[in-house]
Amino acid sequence: MPLLVRTWNVFHGNAQPPRRRGFLHEMVELASADRPDVLCLQELPVWSLPLVDGWAGMDAARSIARRPFVFPGGLAGWITRRHQGFFRSGISGQANAILAAREHGLEDLGDEQISGDGRERRTVHAVRVAGRIVVANLHASNSADRELVEREIARALAFAESRARTGEPLVLAGDFNLAGVRVDGFSAPAGGIDHVLVRGLPAAEPRTWPVEARVQNGAVLSDHAPVEVEVG
């Protein structure tokens, strides 16, 4: 049975351009409304991690890239929501998540830092879905140094391969921060910097959502568009 794998950098819940209020709940509901099999999210505020599975109606595995400032009782999230566009992840930290339809089952395979010393911490996180396919969610550094970003992608791939069984299909998805990326043995990339690359299973052409598909109440949700691929 084919699986629909979707990735979206949700920009800490911001619109584009950012506004005072955030739209994270609306984003997660929108991204999960048509019941994708797998949903990879990047740039989540840490306060949202206990909530995303309920918003989406999916199982979730979570990875923290940068921990928030320590405030009691969820105060970091409260402060951030006073002006979402201004604070972004400065107080509430940054995280990623992989969600899967509940009928598939989700096995968390852990995460690893892929950015080098002295840079903002970027990670890759992997899960096994339906007991038969490994999905890795990465968020590479935003850098003009293409070789640096390519090294991070190579680290992400090596980590994902270390978690996969011999011959197991592998999906490498997320915000690569690199256009035109090619990974040997994987399906073709999308047109922008967000990708869903597939190895070991047939993969349809990647589809990038048009802007109008992520507009709500006159706001364009996130500075990234969701990208999706049908796998298998």
N, C-alpha and C positions, 0 to 999 in steps of 0.2 A: 504494500500500500504506500503510495507517495506521501511524503511529509512536506508541509509548507514551513520553511525556516525563514524567519524575518529578523532583521536587526534594525535598531534605532538608537541613535545618540539623542537622548531627551533633554540635553542642555540644561540640566538641573531644574527642569520644569518651566523654563523660560519660553516666552514667545520670541519671535524675530521681527522687529527689534524688541529687546527685553522691556517688560513693563513692571509696574510695582507688584502686581499680583502674579502668582504662578499658576501653571496649568498641568501640574504633574499627574494628578488624578485623572484628568480628562485625557491626557496623552496615553496613559497605560490602558484605560478603558477603550480608547480608539484603536490602539495597536492590537488589542486582543478581541475586539468586537466580532470579527469574522472567524474566530476560533482557529488561529494558526496552531500548528503542532509544536513549534518551538519559537520562542521570542527572546532574543538577546538584547539587553538594554545596557547602555553606557551612560555615564555622568548622572547617576542617581545620587541625591543627597542621602547621607547615611540614615537620617531619621525615617526615611521612607521604606527601608528594607523590611520591617515587620508587616508592612501594609500592601506591598505590591502583589502578593499572591491573592489576597482577597479582592483587590481591585480588578485583577485580570481573571479570576476564577481558574487559576492554573497553579501547578506546583512550582516552587521557586527554589533555586540555589543561589547563594549570595556571596559576593566577594568585595571586601573593603580595600580600596586603593589608598585613600588618605583618611585617617581618622579625624573626627571633628574635634574642636575645642571642647573641653569637658565642662559642661554646665549641668546643673541638676534638673531632673524631671523633664527632659526634652526641650530645654530652653533654647538650645542651638537652633532647632527647627522653628521655634516660635519667632526668634529674632530674624532668621532668614526670611520668613514669610511676611515680615513687616515691609520689606522691599526686596522682592525676589530678584529683580534685575541687578540690584546693586551688590548684594551680599553673595549671591551664587553659592559656590562651595567654600568660601573663605572661612565660614564659621562651622557649617554643618558637614564638612568633609565631602568625600566623593567615593562612589561605589558603583559596582556593576552587578547585573543579575542575569541568570538564564532561567526562563520559565518554560514549562512543558505542559501540554494537555494532560489532565490527571489520569486519563485512561492509559497513557504510555508508561508512566513510571519514570523516575528521575534519580540517578545515582550521582552524588557529588564526588568528583575526582580531585578536588583541590585547586589551588591557584599558585601563581608564582610571579614575582616581579620580573619585568622584562626591560625596564629602563635602567640606564647606567647610574653610577654614583653621581650625586650632585644634581640630578634632574628630578623634576616632579615624578613621584612614584606612579608608574604605569604597570598594569598587570595583565595576565592571561588567566582564564578560569575555564575549567573543563567539566563536563558532565557526560554521563552515558544515558541515552534516551531509548526507551523501549527495549533495553537490554541488548541493543545491536548496533548502535551508532554513537560515536563520540562527537560531541559538539563543543568547540572551544570558542570562547568569547574574549576578544582582545580589544584593548584601547591603547594604541601606540602614541608616542609623543608627537606633538604638533611642532615640527621643526623643519626649517628650510634645508637641513642637511639630509639629503635623501639616503645616503649610506647609513646614517645613524638609524633612521626609521626602518630601513631594510634589515638591519641587525636585530632590531626589536621584533620584527615580524618573524625572522628566522628563529629567535629564541622562543617565541610563542608556538611556532610549529614544532620545534623540538620538544617542548613541554607536552603538547597535545599528543604527539607520537609516543611519548614515554608512558602515557596513560592508556593508549589504545592497545587492544589485543592484536596479535599478528593477523594482518589482512582485514582488520575491522574498518568499515567506512568511517571517514573523518570529514567533519565540516569545520572550517575556520571562518568565523564571522566576526563582525564588529566594525569599529572605527579604526581603520588602518592609517588614517591621516596621510594617505599616499594614493594618488591617482595612477592608473595604468599599471598597477602591481600585477606581477605574474609569479605564480608559485608552481614549480615543476610538478606535473601530475595532477593538478587541480583544474577545475572548471574555470571559465573565463570570468574576469572581474566585471563589476558594474562600471558605469561611466564616471562616478565621482570618487570619493575617498572612503566610502562605506561599502563593504563587500560581504558576500556569502560565497565562499569557495568550497568546492566539494571534490572529494576523492573517494573512489571506490564504489560509487553509485551514479546512475544517470542523473544529470542535472539540467533543468530547463534554463533558458536565458534569464539572467537577472532582471528584475523589474524594480524600477525606482518610482516611488509614488510621486504623482504630480503635485504641485503646490496646493491646488484647490482641495486635494484629498485630506490635507492636514490644517485646514482653516476652520476655526470655530469662533463664532461671535466676532468676526472681523479680525481675529488674531491668527497669524501664521505660527503654528506650534513648532518650536525648536528651530535651530539654524541648520539642522540636518533633515533630510527626508528618509523615511523608512525604505529599506531595500529588502527584497525577498526573492527566494529561489525555491522552486518545487523540486524535491529530491526523491529519487527512486522511481 
